[in-house]
């Protein structure tokens, strides 16, 4: 099979839990959790529950995140609308940035605070980068949830709603091991930022699991900067210069598409492509 055919077959065997479905359920629950002042998480640990005091959930609830033009936000935005319909007196707002700069995201959220929202649900590129803002918001009585980024054990937020990034990486590694016939060679884990906690966690899961399953296989990292054109060029150059590459493991939103483009451009039908985190514009699940 070609890399793209293997990618499609891996998709058919994947869990039916997509990133959009997860966030859709998580945000609806997140509104309720923030309203009650209770930490929660669909895939990671939560803080100790806190009482809200008044019991009145009426007010504004805001979801703010990165990559707001990505199609995976379609479900969450629908969930916010449904939460607004389901809870009398509740209004919701979706905002954020189109890029990955958490400083820009904080600027957007600073503009929300004067509205005195009842809760904030935040998807940063790196949860470390928004901790000061979260502490400020919670000091003003605004509870915050971290969604879909990475679990921060000592974070100031009430809790985390999302999936385990390490488990995502492990799953991509398992699929690489399943579809790669060679026991040696090089597998590439593709992330958008090598320093972002979510990408650190997912790459660690990918690398450790692949070392366990294929101890003679080398694992290296490539950074696509969440840019399809840049990532395609980078991976095309890698495939051209490194004939020992046997697999490309996509660990961020655009990595799978970049990998498929690179395989097609180089004619490297011997390379397995696992799209572990395609944007759902391509109707793929997160993760495969």
N, C-alpha and C positions, 0 to 999 in steps of 0.2 A: 504493500500500500504506500501511497505518497504521504508526505507529512500532513497535508490537508485532509486526506481521507482518514488518517489515524486520528486527527483532531476531531473529525465528525463522529467517528465511532466512540471515542472517549466521551464525547458529549452525550451520546445516547445512553451510556451506562451510568451517567452522573445522577446525583441526587436531584430531586425535583424542587429543591429549595433554592430559589434564585436570590440574588442580592436585592432585587426590587421587592420580592415577596417578603424577605426578611425585614427590610426596612419599613415596608408597608405595615406589617404587623407590629414591629417594634415602635414605630412612631405613634401609632394609635394607642398602644400601651404606655408609651412614654408620656403622652399628654396626661393620662390618668395618674401615672407615677409621679410626675412633676406636680400635678395638682394636689396629690396627697402628701407630697414631701417624702416619698418613699423611693429609695434606690432600687433599681431592678436591672436585669440583664437576661437576654435570651441565650447568650452563649458564654457569659463570663460572670464572675462573682460580683455581688452588689454590696453596697455599704449597709450598715445597720439602719433599719427603717427609722424615719423621723416623722413625728406628727406635725401636721401643718398648723394646728391650733384652731383656726376658725372653721374649717370644714367647708368653706365656701370656695368652690372651684371656678367660679365665674372670673373671666379675665382673658388676657392675651397670652398665647403660647406660641413660641417662635422656634422654628428649625432653621439653623444657619450652618452652611457647609461650604466645602470646596467643590470645584468642578460642577457648578450648578447647571451647566448646559448639557451634562451627560444624561443619557436617557434613563439611567438607573434611578434618577430622582422622580420619574413620572409616578411610580407607585407611592412613594412617600408623600408627594403632594396630594394625591388622591386621599391618602389616609388622613392627612390634616383636614381636608374638606369634610370627610366623614366624621371625624372627631368633633368638628364644629357643629355638625348637624345632630350628633348624638348627645352632646352635653349642652343643655340650655345655658346660655350666658357665656359660653366659651367661644372665643374668636382665635384664629390661627394665622400665622404669617410664615412664608418661606422666603429666605434671603441667603446671601452669601457671596462668593466670588467665583469667577470662571476658572481661575488658576489654582496654584498650590501654595501661595505665600500666606502663611498663617498670620503674619503681621497685618496684612490687608484684611483678613477675616476678623481679627480683633477690632480693627477700625470700624468695620461694619457693625459688629456687635456692640461697640461703645455707643453707637447711634441708637441702638435699641433700648438701652438701659433707662433713659429718661421716660420711656413709655411704661415703666414699671410692670414688665411682663410677669405672669405667674410662673413661668418656667421657660428655660432655654434648652433646646436639644442641639448639640454641636457636633459636627463632623470636621475636625481639623486634619491637616496632613500629618501632624505630630501632636499628640495630646500634651506633651511637655510644654509646647509653645503657647498654650492658652491657659496654663495654670494660674498665672497672676490675674488674668481677667476673671476666671471662674471664682477665685477667692474674693475678688472685688464684688462680683455680682451676688454671691451668696451672702456677703456682709451686708448687702442692701436688701436681703430677703428674697433674692431670685434664685431658686434651685436650678441646678444645671445637670444635664445628662450628657455623657460622651457616647456618640453613636457611630458604629461602623468604622472606627479608626483602629484603635488598639487598646487593650485593657491596661490601665495604669494602676498598679496595686495601691500606691499611696496617693492617688490623685485626689484633688479637692472636690471633684464632682460627686454627685450622689451615687452614680453607678455607670455601668457600661452596657449598652444594648448593641449587640453585633455578634459576629462569629469569631472563632479563635483563628488568628492569623497563622500561628504555628501549625495548627491542624490543616489549614488550607495548604500550606507549603508541603506538609507530609503527604497529603493526597496527590498533589502534583508529582511529587517524587515517586509515589507508588505507581502512577500511570506511566511515568517515564520508564521505570523498571519493567513494567508489564509489556510495553510496546517496543522497547529497544532490544534488539536481538543480541547486540554486542555486550560483553561483560566489562569492557574497558572503553577508553575514549574520554571525551569531555562533554559534560552536560552544563548548559548555561541557565542560570536562574536570572530572570529579567525583572527588575524593579524600577520604580520611578525616581526614587531617592534613596541612596544607600544609608543615609543617616536617620531617616524618619522611622519612628518606633515600629509602625505597622510593617514597614519593609524590612527592618532588622529582624522582627519576629518571624515573618513569613519566609525569609531567606534562611534563617537558622533552622526552621522546621524542614525546609526543602533539603538543605545541605546535610543535616544530621540523618534524615531518613534515607537519603540516597546513599550516603556512606555506609549505612547499615545494610541496605539491600544490594548495593553494588560497590563493595569495598575497593575494587580496582579502578573505579571510575572517578576521574577528577571533576570537581565542581567549581565553576567560576561564576562571577557575577557581572551582569551588564546593566547599565542604567539608561533607560530610554527617555527620561525626563517627562514622561506622560505626553510625549509628542510623537504622533504616528510617523511623520516625515523623518524626524531625527532618528527615532528608534529603528525604522526600516533601514535607513542608511547605515547605522551602527551595526546592526545584525547582518546586513548584507556583506559589509566589510569583514566581520568576524568569520562568517561562513566561507568567504573567499580565501582568507589568510590562514584559517585553522581547519585543515581537512580532517582533523581528529574529532571535531564536534559531531556528536551523534544525537543530541537532543537539545531542544530549546523549551524551557519551562517558563511559561508566562505567569508572573506573580503579581501583576498590577493590571489596571483597567485596559490599557492599550497593547500590552505585551504580546498577546496572542495574535492580534492582527499584524503587528510589526513582524513577528516571527513568520507568519504565513506569507507575508509579502516578500520577506528575505529569501525564504525557501524557493518561492516561485521565481524570483529574480536571478537566483544562482543556479537553478535547476538541481538543487541538492535534494533529490527524492529519497536519499538515504537518511535524512534527518527527521527525527520524530518531533512533532510540534504538539505540546500540551498547552492549551489556552486556559489557564487556571483562573482568569479574571477578566474575560472580555466584557466590554460594555454591552448591554442588552440591545443596543442598536443592531447587533448581529444575531439576536435571538439566542444567545448562549446563556448558560447558567453560571452563576458565581457561587462557589467555585465549581469546576467540572469534577 
